[in-house]
């Protein structure tokens, strides 16, 4: 989900793992433990997501893809 900063209350288990166009990107610690050996790509595509997010009125949604690291990523 893409929310206005301050509209989402961060929990003690939320991790900042990077930024996208200057906006912070958080992931839950238990989710991060699953993806920590993956390359994560966040993309935007036509369509409607399943929850409230800033891009929905534009007819867009975010799509996350992951790929396990291998020797080409190191």
C-alpha positions in Angstrom: 0.0 0.0 0.0 1.1 3.5 -0.7 0.0 5.9 2.0 0.7 9.5 3.0 3.5 9.6 5.5 2.0 9.6 9.0 -1.3 7.8 7.9 0.2 4.4 8.7 1.3 3.8 12.3 4.6 1.9 12.3 5.0 -0.9 14.7 8.1 -2.0 16.6 8.6 -4.9 14.1 8.4 -2.7 10.9 11.8 -2.4 9.2 12.8 0.4 6.8 14.5 -1.4 3.9 14.8 1.4 1.5 13.2 4.3 -0.3 11.2 4.6 -3.6 11.3 8.0 -5.2 12.2 9.5 -1.8 9.4 7.7 0.0 10.2 5.3 2.8 9.5 1.5 2.1 8.8 -0.6 5.2 8.3 -4.3 5.6 7.3 -6.4 8.6 10.2 -8.1 10.3 8.7 -11.6 9.8 8.1 -10.9 6.2 11.6 -9.6 5.8 13.0 -12.8 7.2 11.2 -14.6 4.3 12.5 -12.2 1.6 16.0 -11.3 2.9 17.7 -13.6 0.3 15.6 -12.2 -2.5 15.8 -9.4 -5.0 12.6 -7.5 -4.7 11.1 -5.4 -7.5 8.2 -3.0 -6.9 6.3 -2.2 -10.1 3.2 -0.2 -11.0 0.6 -1.7 -13.4 -2.9 -1.0 -14.6 -5.6 -2.4 -12.4 -7.1 -2.1 -8.9 -5.5 -3.4 -5.8 -7.2 -5.2 -3.0 -6.9 -2.4 -0.4 -6.9 1.4 0.1 -3.9 3.0 -1.4 -3.0 6.4 -3.0 -2.7 5.0 -6.5 -6.2 3.4 -6.7 -8.1 6.5 -8.0 -5.6 6.6 -10.9 -6.6 3.0 -11.9 -3.2 1.7 -10.9 -1.8 -0.9 -8.4 1.5 -1.9 -7.1 3.0 -5.3 -7.9 5.8 -6.9 -5.9 8.0 -9.5 -7.5 10.8 -11.4 -5.9 13.7 -13.6 -7.2 16.0 -15.6 -5.0 19.6 -14.4 -5.1 22.1 -16.6 -6.9 25.8 -16.1 -7.8 24.9 -13.5 -10.5 23.5 -11.2 -7.7 26.6 -11.3 -5.5 
